Amino acid sequence: MRNIETRNFKADEAVLTALLSKAKNEQRSDDALAVSFRLSAIAIHARKKELTATEIIELLDTEAVCFENQSQELR
């Protein structure tokens, strides 16, 4: 037998909106930082391997596809 308890909460809409906005901003900040780290890693790799412009463009294209796939997975 299950013991299911239902509770009703009264929440201030402005507080919830502010909390949601803060969470979204934090997520955007984290996402931007992750992209920044990845681009820096690509730049370091390109310098160390002395990649040509064409190779760098191909590397960036590959990374763009990875970001696009990740975005599609989250939808």
N, C-alpha and C positions, 0 to 999 in steps of 0.2 A: 504494500500500500504506500502510495506517495503522499508526502506532506507538502502540498503546494501552497505557498503563502503569496498573496498578491498585495503589493503596496502601491499606493498612489502618492506621488510627490508633486508638490507645487513648486515650480521653478520660475524664477524671474527670466523672462524672455531676453532682456538686455544682457543679463549675466551669461546666459547660454550662448548668445550671439558673440559676445566678447571672447568667451572661452573657445568657441569654434574658430573664430578669426585668429586668435593667438596660435592655436594648434596648426592651422593652415600656414600661417607665416613661418612657424618653426619648421614645418615640413619643407616648404619652399627653400628656406635657408639651408637645410640639410641637403636637399637635392642639388642646389647650386654648388655647395662645397664639394659634393661627390663628383660632379662634372668637372669642377676646377682641378681636383686631384687627378682625375683620369686624363684630362688634357695635358697637365704637367707631366704625367708619366709618358704620354705619347711624345711630347716634345723632348724629353730626356732620351727616350729610346731612339728617336730620329737623329739626335745629335751624336749619340754614342755610335750608332751604326752608319753615320754619315749618309743618310738616305737622300735620294734625289727628290726634287719637288714632286715628280710623278709618283714616287713611292709613298711620299707623305700624304698626297691626295688620296691614294688608294687606302692607306691606313685610316685616314679620317672618314672615308666613305664606309669602310668596314665598321668603324666605331658608331657611325650614324645609324647603320642598320641594326646594330646591337641595341642602341637606345630606342629605336622605333619598335623593335620586337618586345623589349621590356615594357614599353608603354602599352602595347597591345595586350600583353599578359595581364596588366593591371586593370583593364576595362572589363 
